[in-house]
Amino acid sequence: MTLQRSQQASKDARGDASNGGLPKFQSPAQLDSWFDAQLMQVYSEVVSEPLPKEFIDLLQKLKDKSPR
């Protein structure tokens, strides 16, 4: 699924107050598209975050200890 298509699926499936804000789907394929869009959004946000300094330090320690 392309990013543009998944973004459109997310826009098309917006929920309303009558069902607690959850999207309504006409078919399982719509649910799949919406779910894909949500996962892609979360994944892209996480991937764009910088690595914490502690993690970088741990990686450096492992690199320093490994035989060359």
PyRosetta script that sets phi, psi and omega in degrees:
from pyrosetta import init, pose_from_sequence

init()
pose = pose_from_sequence("MTLQRSQQASKDARGDASNGGLPKFQSPAQLDSWFDAQLMQVYSEVVSEPLPKEFIDLLQKLKDKSPR")
pose.set_psi(1, 136.0)
pose.set_omega(1, 179.4)
pose.set_phi(2, -79.6)
pose.set_psi(2, 159.3)
pose.set_omega(2, 179.4)
pose.set_phi(3, -61.6)
pose.set_psi(3, -43.0)
pose.set_omega(3, -179.1)
pose.set_phi(4, -61.9)
pose.set_psi(4, -43.3)
pose.set_omega(4, 179.9)
pose.set_phi(5, -65.3)
pose.set_psi(5, -40.2)
pose.set_omega(5, -179.6)
pose.set_phi(6, -69.6)
pose.set_psi(6, -34.6)
pose.set_omega(6, 176.5)
pose.set_phi(7, -66.1)
pose.set_psi(7, -39.8)
pose.set_omega(7, 178.3)
pose.set_phi(8, -65.5)
pose.set_psi(8, -40.1)
pose.set_omega(8, 178.5)
pose.set_phi(9, -61.7)
pose.set_psi(9, -38.0)
pose.set_omega(9, 178.5)
pose.set_phi(10, -66.1)
pose.set_psi(10, -42.2)
pose.set_omega(10, 178.8)
pose.set_phi(11, -65.3)
pose.set_psi(11, -41.0)
pose.set_omega(11, -177.6)
pose.set_phi(12, -67.5)
pose.set_psi(12, -24.9)
pose.set_omega(12, -172.1)
pose.set_phi(13, -103.0)
pose.set_psi(13, 19.3)
pose.set_omega(13, -179.7)
pose.set_phi(14, -59.5)
pose.set_psi(14, 140.4)
pose.set_omega(14, -179.0)
pose.set_phi(15, -84.8)
pose.set_psi(15, 179.4)
pose.set_omega(15, 175.8)
pose.set_phi(16, -133.8)
pose.set_psi(16, 172.2)
pose.set_omega(16, -175.5)
pose.set_phi(17, -67.1)
pose.set_psi(17, -24.1)
pose.set_omega(17, -175.8)
pose.set_phi(18, -67.6)
pose.set_psi(18, -22.6)
pose.set_omega(18, 179.3)
pose.set_phi(19, -119.9)
pose.set_psi(19, 29.9)
pose.set_omega(19, 178.6)
pose.set_phi(20, 74.4)
pose.set_psi(20, 17.2)
pose.set_omega(20, 179.1)
pose.set_phi(21, 86.4)
pose.set_psi(21, 0.6)
pose.set_omega(21, 179.0)
pose.set_phi(22, -79.4)
pose.set_psi(22, 143.0)
pose.set_omega(22, 178.8)
pose.set_phi(23, -66.1)
pose.set_psi(23, 152.9)
pose.set_omega(23, 172.6)
pose.set_phi(24, -105.8)
pose.set_psi(24, 138.5)
pose.set_omega(24, -177.2)
pose.set_phi(25, -122.7)
pose.set_psi(25, 140.8)
pose.set_omega(25, 178.5)
pose.set_phi(26, -85.3)
pose.set_psi(26, -22.0)
pose.set_omega(26, -176.6)
pose.set_phi(27, -153.2)
pose.set_psi(27, 162.3)
pose.set_omega(27, 174.7)
pose.set_phi(28, -60.0)
pose.set_psi(28, -31.3)
pose.set_omega(28, 179.2)
pose.set_phi(29, -64.2)
pose.set_psi(29, -37.9)
pose.set_omega(29, 176.6)
pose.set_phi(30, -64.8)
pose.set_psi(30, -41.8)
pose.set_omega(30, 177.2)
pose.set_phi(31, -60.4)
pose.set_psi(31, -44.7)
pose.set_omega(31, 178.5)
pose.set_phi(32, -60.2)
pose.set_psi(32, -43.6)
pose.set_omega(32, 179.8)
pose.set_phi(33, -63.2)
pose.set_psi(33, -43.6)
pose.set_omega(33, 179.5)
pose.set_phi(34, -63.3)
pose.set_psi(34, -45.4)
pose.set_omega(34, -179.3)
pose.set_phi(35, -62.6)
pose.set_psi(35, -43.2)
pose.set_omega(35, 176.9)
pose.set_phi(36, -58.0)
pose.set_psi(36, -43.7)
pose.set_omega(36, -179.4)
pose.set_phi(37, -63.8)
pose.set_psi(37, -41.0)
pose.set_omega(37, 179.5)
pose.set_phi(38, -65.4)
pose.set_psi(38, -43.9)
pose.set_omega(38, 178.5)
pose.set_phi(39, -63.0)
pose.set_psi(39, -42.5)
pose.set_omega(39, -179.6)
pose.set_phi(40, -63.1)
pose.set_psi(40, -39.4)
pose.set_omega(40, 179.5)
pose.set_phi(41, -64.2)
pose.set_psi(41, -47.3)
pose.set_omega(41, -179.7)
pose.set_phi(42, -64.1)
pose.set_psi(42, -44.5)
pose.set_omega(42, -178.8)
pose.set_phi(43, -61.1)
pose.set_psi(43, -45.2)
pose.set_omega(43, -177.4)
pose.set_phi(44, -66.1)
pose.set_psi(44, -33.7)
pose.set_omega(44, 177.2)
pose.set_phi(45, -67.0)
pose.set_psi(45, -43.3)
pose.set_omega(45, -178.4)
pose.set_phi(46, -68.6)
pose.set_psi(46, -42.4)
pose.set_omega(46, -177.9)
pose.set_phi(47, -64.6)
pose.set_psi(47, -31.9)
pose.set_omega(47, -177.7)
pose.set_phi(48, -80.3)
pose.set_psi(48, -9.1)
pose.set_omega(48, 178.6)
pose.set_phi(49, -75.3)
pose.set_psi(49, 144.0)
pose.set_omega(49, 177.7)
pose.set_phi(50, -72.1)
pose.set_psi(50, 155.0)
pose.set_omega(50, 176.2)
pose.set_phi(51, -70.0)
pose.set_psi(51, 139.6)
pose.set_omega(51, 176.1)
pose.set_phi(52, -64.5)
pose.set_psi(52, 147.6)
pose.set_omega(52, -179.0)
pose.set_phi(53, -56.5)
pose.set_psi(53, -38.6)
pose.set_omega(53, -179.5)
pose.set_phi(54, -61.5)
pose.set_psi(54, -38.5)
pose.set_omega(54, 179.8)
pose.set_phi(55, -68.6)
pose.set_psi(55, -42.1)
pose.set_omega(55, 177.7)
pose.set_phi(56, -61.7)
pose.set_psi(56, -41.7)
pose.set_omega(56, 178.5)
pose.set_phi(57, -61.9)
pose.set_psi(57, -42.1)
pose.set_omega(57, 178.4)
pose.set_phi(58, -63.8)
pose.set_psi(58, -41.7)
pose.set_omega(58, 178.1)
pose.set_phi(59, -62.8)
pose.set_psi(59, -39.7)
pose.set_omega(59, 178.6)
pose.set_phi(60, -64.9)
pose.set_psi(60, -40.9)
pose.set_omega(60, 177.8)
pose.set_phi(61, -62.1)
pose.set_psi(61, -42.0)
pose.set_omega(61, 178.2)
pose.set_phi(62, -64.6)
pose.set_psi(62, -41.4)
pose.set_omega(62, 178.9)
pose.set_phi(63, -63.0)
pose.set_psi(63, -42.1)
pose.set_omega(63, -179.1)
pose.set_phi(64, -66.0)
pose.set_psi(64, -32.7)
pose.set_omega(64, -177.8)
pose.set_phi(65, -82.9)
pose.set_psi(65, -24.2)
pose.set_omega(65, -175.0)
pose.set_phi(66, -72.7)
pose.set_psi(66, 142.9)
pose.set_omega(66, 178.7)
pose.set_phi(67, -69.2)
pose.set_psi(67, 147.2)
pose.set_omega(67, -177.2)
pose.set_phi(68, -94.1)
pose.dump_pdb("model.pdb")
